[in-house]
Amino acid sequence: MSDRSAIEWTEATWNPTTGCDRITPGCDNCYALTLSRRLKSMGAAKYQSDGDPRTSGPGFGLTLHPDALEVPLQWKSPRMVFVNSMSDLFHARVPLDFVRQVFEVIAETPQHTYQLLTKRALRLRRLADQLDWPTNLWMGVSVESADQLDRVDDLRAVPAAVRFLSCEPLLGSLGGLDLDGIGWVIAGGESGPNHRSIEEDWVIEIRDLCKAAGVPFFFKQWGGRTPKAGGRELEGQIWSEMPDRIPACAS
């Protein structure tokens, strides 16, 4: 699987773990589970066996890949890297020592900027003070509806250089969203044959909160049966704001 990414807000992906399981309504139509099945059928080595028999989905049990830890060390030119596009580093079955190893690789490659996203915000908060936080790491949590707003409070307790929110798939209004301490917000609709619809008012609400707080806002897609089906324009404009990258000389 190529490390280059088609995700609009990043440039490359790095998966030191693969596999996950459902913990929230945002997981119902998980793109990573669907993709893992296709990769398994194509013979991709990482997806040939379940890491844990308790999980469902061929090749999607939580699995550590220590050999993948070396991958970013081979990238010379600076790039934006999404960590674990096919998993969640703060899954309960990822040992703290392995999380530390991932953070060490990030610190050893300051030419890159890393984006790490989790739905397991409570474990993130509990482990935060046991980790050394590199200056080139952006930490985010998924917030699909108002039911997940507590994850934002957990994120605020984390000493990351940039804290960000992924409101995708956006499943409801986030009218109670507090952006204090948040440095970036991504929003987007769901894709796939079972996609749930997104309301324009929900997106406008988030954008206006970002504008008022001076937080960069990135609207990824309206969603639909295919990823590009609904386009990206919001009130006639493409919103693709991002935080400033960490300088390549940072340490």
N, C-alpha and C positions, 0 to 999 in steps of 0.2 A: 504493500500500500504506500503510495507516494506521501512524502511529508508535506508537499504543497497543498494548500487548502483553498476550497471554493467559498469558504465562509467570508462574507464581505468585510468583517471587522478584524480579520487576522491574515497572516501570510503563510503560516505553516502549522502543522499539528505534531504533537509529540505524545505518545501514549506509553508511559512506563507501567501503567496498569490498563487492563481492559476488563469489561464486564461490569454489571451493576444489577440492581433490582428496584422494583417500584416502591416509592415511598410517598408519593404525592400525585394529585390529579394531573399535574404537568407531565408525568411520566407515561400517561396512558397510551400515547401513540409514539413511543420513543423511537427517534430516527436511528439511534445507535444500535438498538436491538435488530431493527430491520436490516441495517447495513451489515451487521455481524453475520446474519444468515447468508447474505449474498457473498461475503468474503469467505465464509466457511466453504460454500459450494465452489468457490474459485480456487480453493486450496491454500488460502492465506494461513501461514503457520500459527499466528496468534489466536486463531478462531477455530481450531480443530478439536478442542475439548473444553468442557466446562471446568472452571476452577473449583466449583462447589456444587455438589449434586442437589442442594436445596433450591437452587435458582432455576428458573425456567428459561427456555430459549437456547438453541444449540450454539455452543461456543461463546456464551455470554455470561458464564459464571465469573465472579471476580477472580482475576488472575494477575499476579505480579510478574513483571518482565524485567529482571535485573539487567539482562543484556542490553535493554533499550536505554539504560542510564547513560551510556556512552554516546548516544546519537547526537545531542547538541554540541558535544565537544568537537565534532567533525565539521560543523557549519562555520565557515570563516566569515562570510559577509553577514552584517547585522540583519535580523529579521524579527518580526512580531510572531510569537509562538503561542498557540493555544494548547495548554497542557491538559491531556486526558479528554480529548473530544469523544472518546469511546468508553469513558468510565468516570469515576468520582474518586479523587485522591483521598477524600476524607470519609470514605466508606468505612464502616466499623471493622471490616476485615483487612484493612490495610494497616500494617503495624506502624507504630510511631517511628521506629527506626528507618523504615522504608520512606516515609514522608520526609524525614530528615535528609536522607540520601538524595531525594529529588531536589530539595531546597539547596543542598550543597552544589549540585550540578548547575542550578540556576545562578548561584553566587559565583561559580567558576567561569561563567560565560557572560560577562557584563555587556558584551556587544549586542546581545539579544534582549528584547523585552518580552516577558512571559505573562500570559493571561491565564489565571487559574480560576475555575468556576466550580462551585459546589451547591448542592441542595441540602447538604448535611451541615447546616450552619451552626448547630449547637455543638457538634464535635469539633468543628473549626474553632469555635470560641474557647472550648475547654483545652485544646492543644496549643493555642496561640502562644502562650508564654513559655512553652517548652521547645519552641522553634526559633532559629535565627533567621530573621526576615531580610532577604536581599533587597537592595534598593531598586532592582530591575524587575520586581515581581508585582503585578497587579492582582488583587484578590477580589473575587466577585461571588455573589450568591444569586440564585434564581428566585424570582418573585413573580408567580403567575397570576395571583389574585390577592385580594385583601387578606385572605386566610394565611398567607405566608409573610405578612409584614413583620412578624417577629424576627425573621431572618435578618432584616436590615439592622435591628438592634444588636444582634450577635455580630454582624460584620463590623459595626462601629467600634467594637471592642478589640479589633484586630489591628496591629501596627503595620499595615501594608502601606507601601508608597502611594498606591492608588487603590481605593475601594470602589467597586462598581457593581451595578445591578443588571441582570439579564431578565427582562420582563417578557419572556418568550418561552412557550406560547402564552400570549396574554389572554387570560380567560375571564377577566372581569375588571371592574374599575379599581384603581389604586388611589382613590381620593384621599385616603389617610396617610399617604406616603410622606415621610419626613426625610429630606435629602441632606440633613446636617451630617457632615463628615463623609459624604459620598462624592466621588470625583468623576463619575461617568455613568450614563444609563443607556442601555440597549433595549429596544422594544421590537416586538414582531409578532405576526400571526402564525398559526400552525399550518404546516403543509402535510400533504398525503391524502389518501383516499378517504380517511376517516376524520379529516381536519374539522376542528370546531371553529366557528366564525368569530371574528374579532369586530368590535364596534369602533367606528372612527372616533367617537367621543372619548373612549378610553385612551386612545393614543394622543389625542389633542390635550387631554388632561395632564398626561405625563410630560409631554413636550412643554406645556405652559409652566408646570412646576419646575422643570429644568431651567427654563429661561429666567424665571423669577429668582432662582437660586444660583444662577451663573454656572450650571453644570452642563458639560457637553452631552448632547443627545444624539443618538444614532438610531434611526428607524430602519430596520433590516428588511421587512417585507409585510405585505398584507396577508400572505399565505393563500392557500388554495390546494387544489389537487396535486399540483406540481410546485416546487419551490419558487419558481419565478412567475407563477400564474397571476398573482395579484399586483405585481409591480411594487414600487417603493415610494411613490410620491404621496406626500401628505399636504393637502391644501395647495397643490401645485408646486411643491418644493421637495427636493431630496435633502433629507437630514442625515448627514454623515459625520457629525462632529466627534472628535476623539480628544483625550487628554494629550498633552505633550509627551513624547517618548522620553525615556530615561537616556541621558547622554551616553554614548558608547564608551566613554572614558570612566563612567561611574564604577565604583567598587563597593 
